[in-house]
């Protein structure tokens, strides 16, 4: 069975790949982009340019969104 290579931390992902990575629909990812939550790179400089997202930016967004447990067995 052939394995899909894991993208490097600075790999550029399209919106479908971002959705797979975050386990979200493409429309939900588009809303995050529209609201400025997910930083994008526009290739081509036109209004209909191709949009890409750095995987490292997604990892940073996830890390910044983590909050420690305040109760339960995982709380300190």
N, C-alpha and C positions, 0 to 999 in steps of 0.2 A: 504494500500500500504506500502511495506517495504522500509525503507530508508537505503541507504548505509551510514555507519558511516564515518564521516570526519576523515581522518588520522591525527594523532598527528603531531606537528611541526617537530619532529625528526623521523617521519616514513620513512622507506626505500621504495622508489618507483622504479618499474621497468621502462624500457624505454617507454613502452606503456602508463603507468600511467603518466610519465613525459610529454609525448606528449599531453595527455588529459588536464593536468594541465596548460600547456603553450599554448594550442590550436594550436599545431604543429603536423606535421606528424612524424612518427617514424624515417624516414630517415633524416629529418631535425634535430631531437634530436641527432641522431648518429653523424651527422656532428659537432654539438656543442661539443659533447663529444670528438670526434677525434681532434678537434681544441683546446681542453683544456679550453673551455669556461665554461662548466658545470663540476664541480668536481664529481668524481664517487668513489664508493667503489666496489672493486672486491672481490667477495666471492669465495674462492676456491684456489686462488693463481696460477692458470693455465692460459695459453693464452686464452682458451675458457671459462674462469670463468664467472659466472653470474655477471652482472653489476647492481648496485643499486645506487640511488641518494637520498640524504637526502632532505626532503621537506624544511627544514630550509635553506639549501644551495640555493635552487631555490628562496625562498623568499628573501634572501640576494642579489642574483643576480638581481632580479627584482628591489629591492630597490636601488641598486647601478646604475641601468640603467635609473632610472627616471630622467628626466630633466624638470625644470620648464618652464611654458609657457612664451614666450618672447613677444608675442603680442596677441591681442584678449581679450575677456572678462575675461579670467582666469589669465591674466598677472597682476602683481601688479603695 
